Amino acid sequence: MIDFRIGRRLVLPAVAGIAAATVGFGISAPAASGAPMTGSAAPAAMIRGGHFSPNTPGVDVYLTAFKGKTTKLWLAGVGYGDVSGYERFTPGLYAVSMRPHGAAASTPAALSWTLDARAGAAYTACAVGLNAQLNGIVLHDNLSPAPAGKARVRVIQAASRAKRADVVADGGPTLGRNVTFGTSTNYTTVAAGSYSLKATAVDNPTVHVSTQVALRPDTVDTVVVLDGRRGGITIRAIDDAAGAAVMPVGAVPGGGGGSAADARSSGAGGAGWAILAGLAAAAAIAVAAALRMRGQQSTRTP
């Protein structure tokens, strides 16, 4: 289900064929009301972000809570094909705002729309379409467990080179027919297993791609059709939830296809957590070394 909440829009500068520096999802300090919920037993809303505009460069995404009017930098340096991990937020009404990556927070938003986050619900807030017709939408994600031995899957059609696309499993189910660029399908329940998925541009069948995708039992998945980096189209499968609605930690590496900047970051949940773990390990080593030195000095004191 798609909830279109389109607000004020300014055209972001088009990429001029020069690859930007690789950047990842930023780790930002939480704000008061719009902050992620950590360690709270209260029902939360689960929100993640996505960038599905092939010719729009990297952006920074802000969330503003209508209650309290607090604003936080949610995701930084988001490139085409990037999908962040889910984050728990206090339920309520939020404004989602996008600015060119690195622009000051005071810069007028290039695109903004609203998200009504309900307790216990999950959402993907994303920008879709080409830069000149950029839209902000909210996808309602169904993270309830798939039936035993099954997988639940949907398609997001974000490939501008296929105005309409068919996504079909070879010898298996059809996941989407005539899926228009910038839209998504409803969920389809299929038997778990490994499938050869083929995405084909309806208006130009020479534009197609086949990818092996493993849909594990009891999981919820999203298949994203993207412009390829070197032409054509490509397919990426994302794990939305596994087992009893357990969401994966971290972000999905970006596609960076079309004329967008080449985004290859692993995201805050991936590289970011690895960096934090490394810092923690380094700190532990430093503390241990300091204690050893202190012990040695104590034994040498008459």
C-alpha positions as CSV (number, residue, x, y, z in Angstrom):
1,M,0.0,0.0,0.0
2,I,1.3,3.4,-0.9
3,D,0.5,6.6,1.0
4,F,1.3,9.5,-1.3
5,R,2.2,12.5,0.9
6,I,3.8,15.0,-1.5
7,G,4.7,18.4,-0.3
8,R,6.8,21.4,-1.5
9,R,9.4,20.4,-4.1
10,L,12.4,22.1,-5.5
11,V,14.4,20.3,-8.2
12,L,17.7,18.9,-6.8
13,P,20.7,19.6,-9.0
14,A,21.2,16.9,-11.6
15,V,24.4,14.9,-11.5
16,A,26.9,16.2,-14.1
17,G,28.4,12.8,-14.9
18,I,31.1,13.1,-12.2
19,A,31.1,10.4,-9.5
20,A,30.8,11.9,-6.1
21,A,32.8,10.7,-3.1
22,T,31.4,7.6,-1.5
23,V,29.4,8.4,1.6
24,G,27.3,6.3,4.0
25,F,24.3,6.7,6.1
26,G,25.2,9.1,9.0
27,I,24.9,8.3,12.6
28,S,23.2,11.3,14.2
29,A,22.7,12.4,17.7
30,P,19.1,11.8,18.9
31,A,16.8,14.8,19.4
32,A,14.2,15.1,22.1
33,S,10.8,14.2,20.6
34,G,11.7,12.9,17.2
35,A,14.5,10.7,18.6
36,P,14.7,6.9,18.0
37,M,13.4,4.9,20.8
38,T,16.0,2.8,22.5
39,G,15.4,0.4,25.3
40,S,11.8,1.4,25.6
41,A,9.0,-1.1,26.1
42,A,6.4,1.3,24.7
43,P,5.0,0.4,21.3
44,A,7.1,2.1,18.6
45,A,6.8,2.8,14.9
46,M,9.4,1.3,12.6
47,I,10.7,3.6,9.9
48,R,13.4,3.2,7.2
49,G,14.4,5.4,4.3
50,G,15.0,4.7,0.6
51,H,16.4,6.6,-2.4
52,F,14.8,5.5,-5.7
53,S,15.4,8.4,-8.0
54,P,18.0,7.4,-10.7
55,N,19.2,10.9,-11.6
56,T,19.1,12.5,-8.2
57,P,22.4,12.8,-6.4
58,G,23.1,12.0,-2.8
59,V,20.8,13.6,-0.2
60,D,20.6,14.2,3.5
61,V,17.2,13.2,5.1
62,Y,15.8,15.0,8.1
63,L,12.8,14.1,10.3
64,T,10.8,16.8,12.1
65,A,8.4,15.7,14.8
66,F,5.2,17.8,14.7
67,K,5.0,17.3,18.5
68,G,7.7,19.4,20.0
69,K,8.9,20.6,16.5
70,T,12.3,18.9,17.0
71,T,14.4,18.2,13.9
72,K,17.1,15.6,13.5
73,L,19.5,14.6,10.7
74,W,18.2,11.1,10.2
75,L,20.2,9.8,7.2
76,A,23.3,11.4,5.6
77,G,24.7,10.9,2.1
78,V,21.9,8.7,0.8
79,G,22.4,7.6,-2.8
80,Y,20.3,6.0,-5.5
81,G,19.3,2.5,-4.5
82,D,20.2,2.9,-0.8
83,V,17.8,1.5,1.8
84,S,18.5,2.1,5.4
85,G,17.8,-0.3,8.3
86,Y,14.6,0.1,10.3
87,E,14.7,2.5,13.3
88,R,12.2,2.6,16.2
89,F,10.5,6.0,16.5
90,T,7.9,7.5,18.9
91,P,4.5,7.3,17.1
92,G,3.3,10.6,15.7
93,L,3.2,12.9,12.8
94,Y,6.6,13.6,11.1
95,A,7.8,15.8,8.2
96,V,10.4,14.0,6.1
97,S,12.7,16.5,4.3
98,M,15.5,16.0,1.8
99,R,18.4,18.4,1.1
100,P,21.4,18.0,-1.1
101,H,24.1,16.1,0.7
102,G,26.2,18.5,2.8
103,A,23.7,21.4,2.6
104,A,23.1,23.3,5.8
105,A,20.1,22.3,7.8
106,S,18.8,25.9,7.3
107,T,18.7,25.3,3.5
108,P,15.1,25.1,2.2
109,A,14.1,21.4,1.7
110,A,14.3,20.2,-1.9
111,L,11.5,17.8,-1.2
112,S,9.3,17.3,1.9
113,W,6.3,15.2,2.7
114,T,4.5,13.9,5.9
115,L,4.5,10.5,7.6
116,D,1.8,9.6,10.1
117,A,3.7,6.9,12.1
118,R,1.4,4.6,14.1
119,A,2.4,2.4,17.0
120,G,3.3,-1.1,15.9
121,A,3.4,-0.2,12.2
122,A,6.4,-0.1,9.8
123,Y,7.1,2.3,7.0
124,T,9.5,3.0,4.2
125,A,9.8,6.7,3.5
126,C,11.3,7.2,0.0
127,A,11.9,9.5,-2.9
128,V,10.8,8.1,-6.3
129,G,10.8,9.2,-9.9
130,L,13.1,11.2,-12.0
131,N,14.6,14.4,-10.6
132,A,12.2,16.8,-12.5
133,Q,9.2,14.9,-11.2
134,L,10.5,13.8,-7.8
135,N,7.9,12.6,-5.3
136,G,8.0,11.6,-1.7
137,I,6.0,8.6,-0.8
138,V,5.3,6.4,2.3
139,L,5.1,2.6,1.8
140,H,3.3,0.7,4.5
141,D,5.4,-2.4,5.3
142,N,3.8,-5.6,6.4
143,L,6.4,-7.2,8.7
144,S,4.1,-9.9,10.2
145,P,5.6,-13.3,9.8
146,A,4.9,-15.1,6.5
147,P,3.0,-18.5,6.8
148,A,5.2,-21.4,7.8
149,G,7.4,-22.5,4.9
150,K,6.4,-19.4,2.8
151,A,7.8,-16.0,2.0
152,R,6.0,-12.8,1.5
153,V,7.5,-10.5,-1.2
154,R,6.6,-7.3,-3.1
155,V,8.2,-5.3,-5.9
156,I,9.4,-1.7,-5.9
157,Q,9.9,-0.5,-9.5
158,A,12.6,2.1,-9.4
159,A,14.2,1.6,-12.9
160,S,13.7,4.6,-15.2
161,R,14.8,2.4,-18.2
162,A,11.7,0.3,-17.8
163,K,8.7,2.6,-17.7
164,R,6.6,-0.5,-17.0
165,A,8.2,-3.8,-15.9
166,D,7.2,-7.4,-15.5
167,V,8.9,-9.3,-12.6
168,V,8.4,-13.1,-13.0
169,A,10.1,-16.1,-11.4
170,D,11.3,-18.6,-14.0
171,G,8.9,-21.5,-13.7
172,G,7.4,-19.9,-10.6
173,P,5.1,-17.1,-9.5
174,T,4.6,-13.7,-11.1
175,L,5.5,-11.0,-8.6
176,G,4.4,-8.0,-10.7
177,R,2.9,-7.2,-14.1
178,N,3.1,-3.8,-15.8
179,V,4.6,-2.3,-12.7
180,T,4.9,1.4,-13.4
181,F,8.2,3.2,-12.7
182,G,8.0,4.8,-9.3
183,T,5.4,2.5,-7.8
184,S,5.2,-0.7,-5.8
185,T,3.1,-3.9,-5.8
186,N,1.1,-5.5,-3.1
187,Y,2.7,-8.4,-1.2
188,T,2.6,-11.9,-2.7
189,T,2.9,-15.0,-0.7
190,V,5.1,-17.7,-2.4
191,A,6.7,-20.9,-1.5
192,A,10.1,-20.4,0.1
193,G,13.1,-21.3,-2.2
194,S,15.6,-20.1,-4.7
195,Y,14.2,-18.4,-7.7
196,S,15.6,-17.1,-11.0
197,L,13.8,-13.7,-11.1
198,K,13.5,-12.0,-14.5
199,A,12.6,-8.3,-14.8
200,T,11.6,-7.1,-18.3
201,A,10.7,-3.7,-19.6
202,V,7.3,-4.2,-21.1
203,D,7.8,-1.5,-23.8
204,N,11.3,-2.7,-24.7
205,P,11.8,-6.5,-24.0
206,T,15.5,-6.1,-24.9
207,V,15.9,-4.4,-21.6
208,H,15.8,-7.2,-19.1
209,V,17.8,-8.9,-16.3
210,S,17.7,-12.3,-14.5
211,T,19.0,-12.7,-11.0
212,Q,19.0,-15.6,-8.6
213,V,17.2,-14.7,-5.4
214,A,16.8,-16.9,-2.3
215,L,13.5,-16.4,-0.4
216,R,13.9,-18.0,2.9
217,P,11.1,-19.6,4.9
218,D,9.0,-17.3,7.1
219,T,10.6,-14.1,5.8
220,V,9.3,-10.8,4.3
221,D,11.2,-9.5,1.3
222,T,11.2,-6.5,-1.1
223,V,12.5,-6.9,-4.6
224,V,13.8,-3.6,-6.0
225,V,14.2,-3.1,-9.8
226,L,16.9,-0.4,-10.4
227,D,18.8,1.1,-13.3
228,G,22.1,-0.6,-13.7
229,R,25.4,1.2,-13.2
230,R,26.6,0.4,-16.7
231,G,23.2,0.5,-18.5
232,G,20.2,-1.8,-18.5
233,I,18.5,-2.7,-15.3
234,T,19.3,-4.8,-12.2
235,I,17.4,-6.5,-9.4
236,R,18.2,-6.3,-5.6
237,A,16.4,-8.3,-3.0
238,I,16.1,-6.9,0.6
239,D,15.2,-8.8,3.7
240,D,12.5,-6.8,5.5
241,A,11.8,-9.3,8.3
242,A,12.7,-12.8,9.3
243,G,11.0,-15.3,11.6
244,A,8.8,-13.5,14.1
245,A,9.0,-10.1,12.4
246,V,12.7,-9.8,13.3
247,M,14.1,-6.9,11.2
248,P,17.6,-7.0,9.9
249,V,20.1,-4.6,11.4
250,G,21.8,-2.0,9.2
251,A,21.4,-0.7,5.7
252,V,21.4,-2.2,2.3
253,P,24.3,-1.1,0.0
254,G,23.1,1.2,-2.7
255,G,22.6,0.6,-6.4
256,G,24.1,3.8,-7.7
257,G,22.8,3.1,-11.2
258,G,21.7,5.5,-13.9
259,S,23.3,8.9,-13.7
260,A,23.3,9.0,-9.9
261,A,26.5,9.2,-7.8
262,D,28.2,5.8,-7.2
263,A,27.0,4.9,-3.7
264,R,28.6,1.8,-2.3
265,S,28.3,2.4,1.4
266,S,27.2,-0.3,3.8
267,G,25.2,2.2,6.0
268,A,25.2,3.2,9.6
269,G,23.8,-0.1,10.7
270,G,26.6,-2.0,8.9
271,A,29.8,0.0,8.7
272,G,28.6,2.4,11.4
273,W,28.1,-0.4,14.0
274,A,31.4,-2.0,12.9
275,I,33.2,1.3,13.6
276,L,31.5,1.7,17.0
277,A,32.5,-1.9,17.8
278,G,36.0,-1.2,16.7
279,L,36.2,1.9,18.9
280,A,34.8,0.0,21.8
281,A,37.4,-2.8,21.3
282,A,40.2,-0.2,21.0
283,A,39.0,1.5,24.2
284,A,39.0,-1.8,26.1
285,I,42.5,-2.6,24.9
286,A,43.7,0.9,26.0
287,V,42.1,0.6,29.4
288,A,43.7,-2.9,29.9
289,A,47.1,-1.5,28.9
290,A,46.7,1.4,31.3
291,L,45.8,-0.9,34.1
292,R,48.8,-3.1,33.4
293,M,51.1,-0.1,33.4
294,R,49.6,1.1,36.6
295,G,50.1,-2.3,38.2
296,Q,53.8,-2.4,37.0
297,Q,54.4,1.1,38.5
298,S,52.8,0.0,41.8
299,T,55.1,-3.0,42.1
300,R,58.2,-0.8,41.4
301,T,57.3,1.7,44.1
302,P,59.3,1.1,47.4
